[in-house]
Amino acid sequence: MMRNLNLKADKKTRPLKKRGLDLKDKMKSIKQNSKRLPKILFIATYPPRECGIATYTYDLNQALKNQFEDSFEIKICALKSNSDIHDYENEDVDFILNPDSLKSLTVTASKINLDKHIEMVMIQHEFGLFNNNKEGFLNFLKALNKPITLAFHTVLPNPNKDLEKNVKNLVSIAKVVTVMTKSSADLLINTYGVNPNKIEIISHGTHLVKHQDKSLLKEKYHVSDRKVISTFGFLGPGKNIETTLNALPEIIKEHPEILFLIVGKTHPTLFNQQGDAYMHSLQKKVDELKLTDHVQFVNKFVPLPELLEYLQLSDCYVFSSNDPNQAVSGTFSYAVSCGCPIVSTPIPHAKEVLRDGNGLLFDFGDSKKLATKVNGLLNNDDLRQHMKMKGLHASSTTSWENAAILHAQVFLKQIGEPLKLKYKKPEININHLLNMTTDVGVIQFSNINTPDIESGYTLDDNARALIAACEYYKLSQNPSDIKLIKKYVNFILKCQRDNSLFLNYVDKDKKFTNQNYDVNLEDSNGRAIWALGYTYYLMDEGIDLDITLLQNIKCTINQFNLKIQDFRSPRALAFAIKGLYYFNLKMNDKKINAIINDAANKLVELYDFHSDKDWNWFEPYLTYANSVLPESLLFAWKSTGEARFKVIAKKTFDFLISKIFTEDSISVISNQSWLIKGLEEKRVVNGGEQPIDVAYTILALKEFKNIFPIEDYDDKMEIAFSWFLGNNQLKQIIYNPCTGGCHDGLEAQNVNLNQGSESTISYLLARFAFENQ
């Protein structure tokens, strides 16, 4: 069952602690409402027209809407030539342009120029769209008084003089030119003489996919006993599907169970001219080659969810285009995003994406070579798995979310007045947390989005999951969600041993592992107390835990308190302070205040020893979970009233902020390179930014914002959260809105695709921080 919580739609789920806006929020709201958002106009085909450019433009528009808010407004100037019969009734469509008509070109240019809110125009260019009136279209562009970005979907090599002149004229009018492959950029530079500084490479977007079990999908589509190869898209001679049909007899010799899926209907333009003649020719060839039992036509425009399932159940995707000048293929991109191993003709897109073993290439029309490649791939399970993972890593960088970010960077350069990007917070979605949770607790790791039960469980993850479950319940007020809270509480309680301390590592069979005795578990113990203390406090928020469970939490914390005096880890002390602060809001016990005071004094002693004029910190380095240290002193001050705790908390937190924030982004301390006192200038960051450090920073910022409201901590909360959404050094999204999971880290060149518990829960904790403000 889907567990998306639409906070905007269902206001009853939102606690009403904050009855109104503070002055700063009101001023922001007034300023935003008084200013019209800049418009960016796309000139392109658009649904309901069925063509690759229309699909691309729609997907890009949706991605921009999902990724940003209160930043800009996308509008469409939809192309409709004399032969088109569809109507545009989409609210995004402001203008309709007939590129075949001089009158339409003239009138539309005038309308665009008169709209003062249109800040730039982006043309999705394919030569076939404008070939009937090249001169008229060129004059149309010249007439526009807006900055123009030209998105070339195809760049042709070896141009004749007329084509070269046309491309150069188009480029001369544009301020920016975007292409989808490096080979297209190289063509523009070396063949057409385009200035490299004018070119931006933005790969064709790919869909983030919730990966499903192949065997279950094959069962769903009644192909459980078959090896499946597939191709899809609008059908036409350019697809050259005959090549695959001619290869099938050789493939059948080694794989008699083979099934070739041809997914898609005849291209609408071709259908208007010839009907289904091409498809009939394919069906005739199937009969001639006696392939009826091995070929299946899915003759329809397949909805995206169904298409992604077809691709995921396929053992191999065949791309057989016979056009060596085809720069990029949207259908190819879909297959890559599904982790489907690919055998392709060597179009530029394929040569770039499938290099280094990511896929296999065969010559145009070479059925014999295709059969050899497909057989070799179907015979090698390890090779298919290798290609799947390589493809998934390659496609993660080109997701539509990331394409939206790169397009927004182009908009920033083009729009005349300063444009500030505001990333849109996704709806709260705990689906992946639920998928990772068994009857025992939350599993530690995942393979992509599939829980890895072999990794077992940890106290750390279940403690964080308990806090996330409590935050979710505060919003949902759904009694069934209390079961999730109880599950995580019971896991934590079972980890406490007779010596009052907790063990951390539990295997899939619910047995404690030897790893518990090889590492220091103080930090894990601190996190357990943080989670239990917070849960105990939330009894007043309506969390109806049975009396026995509450008494067990109380007893567990009190037993732990006998041991905390022996703790030395600053982070363990900090987490424990947070938990004991919340616990004592219920208990109001002077002894607990004394424990908090003693733990905080240990942190102060560390600060006094290591700090100096240029280093306001507790240690001679910044490592992981840094923000919890100053945050805990703020809790200690609230608990004890000791002013020095508050002063040091503010000094150390501001010091930390100065090291990880720039004006509009955050870069937390990497687990590959700690920040060492005195060696700040020599530190080289090479990936290793973790979601958990961003989340802890956001939680701390929220606490400091409440105590110091005139500071800019709330702005920094927004900046830090945007790290998950792509405002980071790679300009790539870390959160996966398709699954509700969060990728495991930002590496030097890529995002770690696994969506383990720590990262997913960290994202949720960060997202919950923006509720109940």
JOTASUL-V689430 format. One record per backbone hydrogen bond with DSSP energy under -1.0 kcal/mol. CO is the residue of the C=O (numbers start at 1). NH is the residue of the N-H. Records with the same first field share a line. If there is no record, write none. Layout:
CO=NH + NH
//
This chain:
3=430
5=7 + 428
6=10
10=13
11=14
22=26
23=27
24=28
25=29
26=30
27=31
28=32
29=33
30=34
38=73
39=119 + 120
40=75
41=122
42=77
43=124
44=79
46=49
51=55
52=56
53=57
54=58
55=59
56=60
57=61
58=62
59=63
60=64
61=65
62=66
63=67
64=68
67=424
73=40
75=42
76=94 + 95
77=44
78=97
81=84
90=93
92=76
95=78
97=80
98=101
101=105
102=106
103=107
104=108
105=109
106=110
107=111
108=112
109=113
110=114
114=116
115=118
117=39
120=41
121=149
122=43
123=125 + 151
125=153
126=129
127=130
130=133
133=137
134=138
135=139
136=140
137=141
138=142
139=143
147=121
148=175 + 176
149=123
150=178
151=125
160=164
161=165
162=166
163=167
164=168
165=169
166=170
167=171
168=172
169=173
170=174
176=150
177=200
178=152
179=202
181=185
182=186
183=187
184=188
185=189
186=190
187=191 + 192
188=194
195=198
196=199
198=177
200=179
206=400
209=211
213=217
214=218
215=219
216=220
217=221
218=223
219=222
223=226
227=259
228=315 + 316
229=261
230=318
231=263
235=267
236=239
237=240
238=322
240=243
241=245
242=246
243=247
244=248
247=251
248=252
249=253
251=255
255=258
259=229
260=296
261=231
262=298
263=233
265=235
267=271
268=272
270=274
271=275
276=280
277=281
278=282
279=283
280=284
281=285
282=286
283=287
284=288
285=289
286=291
287=290
291=294
294=260
296=262
298=264 + 300
303=307
304=308
305=309
306=310
307=311
308=312
309=313
316=230
317=343
319=345
323=326
329=333
330=334
331=335
332=336
333=337
334=338
335=340
336=339
341=317
342=360
343=319
344=362
345=347
347=351
348=352
349=353
350=354
354=359
355=358
360=344
363=366
365=367
366=370
367=371
368=372
369=373
370=374
371=375
372=376
373=377
374=378
375=379
377=380
380=384
381=385
382=386
383=387
384=388
385=389
386=390
387=391
388=392
389=393
390=394
391=395
392=396
398=206
399=403
400=404
401=405
402=406
403=407
404=408
405=409
406=410
407=411
408=412
409=413
410=414
411=415
422=69
428=5
430=434
431=435
432=436
436=443
441=438
444=757
445=452
447=450
448=755
450=447
452=455
453=456
456=444
457=506
458=462
459=463
460=464
461=465
462=466
463=467
464=468
465=469
466=470
467=471
468=472
469=473
470=474
472=476
473=477
478=481
479=482
480=483
481=485
482=486
483=487
484=488
485=489
486=490
487=491
488=492
489=493
490=494
492=495
493=496
495=503
497=500
501=497
504=459
505=513
506=457
507=510
511=507
513=516
514=517
515=518
521=525
522=526
523=527
524=528
525=529
526=530
527=531
528=532
529=533
530=534
531=535
532=536
533=537
534=538
536=539
537=540
538=541 + 543
539=542
543=545
546=550
547=551
548=552
549=553
550=554
551=555
552=556
553=557
554=558
555=559
556=560
557=561
559=562
560=563 + 564
563=566
564=567
569=573
570=574
571=575
572=576
573=577
574=578
575=579
576=580
577=581
578=582
579=583
580=584
583=586 + 587
584=588
589=593
590=594
591=595
592=596
593=597
594=598
595=599
596=600
597=601
598=602
599=603
600=604
601=605
602=606
603=607
604=608
605=609
606=610
607=611
612=615
615=612 + 617
620=677
622=675
626=629
627=631
628=632
629=633
630=634
631=635
632=636
633=637
634=638
635=639
636=640
637=641
643=647
644=648
645=649
646=650
647=651
648=652
649=653
650=654
651=655
652=656
653=657
654=658
656=659 + 660
657=661
660=667
665=662
675=622
676=679
688=671
689=746
690=694
691=695
692=696
693=697
694=698
695=699
696=700
697=701
698=702
699=703
700=704
701=705
702=706
703=707
704=708
708=711
712=716
713=717
714=718
715=719
716=720
717=721
718=722
720=723
721=724
722=727
724=734 + 735
726=728
728=731
734=743
736=740
741=736
745=752
746=688 + 689
750=747
754=744
756=760
757=761
758=762
759=763
760=764
761=765
762=766
763=767
764=768
765=769
767=770
768=771
//
